[in-house]
Amino acid sequence: MMPSALENAVYGLVSTPVLHSAVRHGVFARLIEDGPDTVECLAERLGIDQDTLERMLLVMTSLGVVERAAGGKYSVTADAAPFLDRRGPRYLGGFIEHLTLETSGRLGRLDTYLSEGKPATEASPFDDVYRDTESLRAFMRAMWDLSFGMSQELAALAGMAGTTHLVDVGGATGPFAVAALLDAPALRATVFDMPMVGPLIGEDAQAQPVADRLGFVGGDFFTDELPHGDCLAFGYILSDWDDATCVMLLEKAYRACEGPGRVLIMDRLFEDDHSGPLATAAMNLVMHIEMAGKHRTGAEFIALLERAGFADCEVRRAGGEKHLVIGHKR
Ligand SMILES: C[S@@+](CC[C@H](N)C(=O)[O-])C[C@H]1O[C@@H](n2cnc3c(N)ncnc32)[C@H](O)[C@@H]1O
């Protein structure tokens, strides 16, 4: 009998596109928003092929993503529903879309990287991500879906009440900034990101209630200094870059940080011995292929913070994939 982890890896080739097609064709949306349904009714309501849908539902049943009750009605399992409900903060549809449409194509580079090494390039990895408006929007959607739900927990874990002005460096359309503003009514936040991101800020419904406290500064963190604040945040930023670039960015954050202040790194963490978790190991490979960075342990992040001048550093672990590493400027 094949170990189940190996079985999941082998048949992941089928499982991921099935999940993606189900997201795209509204299968989860119908089952979650309208309630359990038979394959016949579901196929008719969605206007899709019944035989294909049934085979997909059987794959998802065996994965534990959907379940079939007596009477043949399918529903999304309680464990999976928060991540597949497009109305909720933990929705992963945009991230699944990004992995399927963008990352999976780039994984074809693995063979060449193995035989020839990763080619040196002067181009920013974001040139490809931001090649046109559609691609920019899709990436921003993926970032929001990936980060907003987790940011609510991270903002609470960071304790934003005593902070006056948060600067979210590479903050995208503000998944962390918005979560922090919702958590701390007296807080003001500025997202610093590439200028083309600016027009998309505040589009997400969750951002509306805090729009008057959320600002945007467009710029390039390689050539520009960062806006000043008493808290600078880096969510899924440092994992895009090598150690030297991370120290350069953290030194900019140190200069921009009004003391006593702090920097928040929010990222995936490897276990100390790099034995997992799987999501971190998988995305560590994706960072190699899509970006110029890697994932790190808590101790490795603390070493980068200390090189940039921050002190009293600590790791605070969250319940999900994204954790918090804090450094202080006294
Ligand atoms: C992986 S996303 C992280 C988004 C968000 N902080 C999060 O936690 O989901 C990286 C962000 O860095 C921004 N970025 C990349 N290069 C940049 C640069 N040179 N200057 C400013 N922002 C940059 C991208 O536009 C993108 O929003």
The ligand as a Gaussian input file, in Angstrom:
#p B3LYP/6-31G(d) Opt

LIG

0 1
 C        4.443000      38.614000      -2.443000
 S        3.650000      40.147000      -2.535000
 C        3.222000      40.421000      -0.846000
 C        1.965000      41.201000      -0.669000
 C        1.498000      41.443000       0.765000
 N        2.476000      42.161000       1.557000
 C        1.104000      40.150000       1.451000
 O        1.587000      39.868000       2.548000
 O        0.273000      39.438000       0.891000
 C        5.012000      41.227000      -2.829000
 C        4.644000      42.691000      -2.946000
 O        5.853000      43.444000      -3.094000
 C        5.628000      44.460000      -4.042000
 N        6.908000      44.862000      -4.636000
 C        7.730000      44.105000      -5.388000
 N        8.812000      44.815000      -5.776000
 C        8.649000      46.050000      -5.247000
 C        9.447000      47.234000      -5.297000
 N       10.598000      47.249000      -5.958000
 N        9.014000      48.332000      -4.641000
 C        7.825000      48.301000      -3.968000
 N        7.031000      47.195000      -3.876000
 C        7.450000      46.093000      -4.514000
 C        4.712000      43.812000      -5.044000
 O        4.026000      44.751000      -5.838000
 C        3.791000      42.992000      -4.152000
 O        2.660000      43.717000      -3.754000

